């Protein structure tokens, strides 16, 4: 299977898909982070949601930036169809679904999505690069662009916040957005995991060094109020704040 078509799914996968759509449409995760995010996102904010998945962050951002714009990048045909329905059901007009991936140069890449034995999608683990586990996969060739190319094509005049969680391609995406990021200095929430980065030949250390060279400092969070500076590379989510 090279692209997503509901009719091609086995019956268990169809049931799983319906459940995924329901959760995406009616549930709101990450709400506890709103006090933290409100420090960096205002009502007119412009946000890049990189790794849109089922739209849980996109929906939260859209509610916070009610007069702004959220661009949600999701290359997976399966996830994209879920996110598109969630946006429509909730009536969001300020979420723009971009059915592409991001990297350090435009082109195309293969997205690998693990499947359960039942044929259901483990779409939160979709990634590009080396396959990191045994078992069946759904493979999809997807178009990719760069942050810099997208910003130029879209005519962005501001960029306030970037959220990025793409299972390993984070450093390539940062490199493809160097001009835009260093120009607008958005706050970034990025998940970096050394094992995932290594699947495309990158490393946690190199990603940290790149961000620090741009004048960003990492902080982590344990609740909705306190931010704690990080002084050494570590796996996981961190806010990257411009100096």
ZIFENCOR-V717170 format. One record per helix or strand. SS is the DSSP state (A for helix, B for strand). FROM is the first residue (numbers start at 0). LEN is the number of residues. If there is no record, write none. Layout:
SS|FROM|LEN ; SS|FROM|LEN
This chain:
A|5|3 ; A|10|16 ; A|30|7 ; B|45|5 ; A|55|9 ; B|68|5 ; A|76|14 ; B|94|4 ; B|100|2 ; B|106|9 ; B|120|1 ; A|122|3 ; B|126|1 ; B|136|9 ; A|146|8 ; B|160|4 ; A|169|6 ; A|177|7 ; B|186|6 ; A|193|5 ; A|203|10 ; B|215|6 ; B|226|3 ; B|235|7
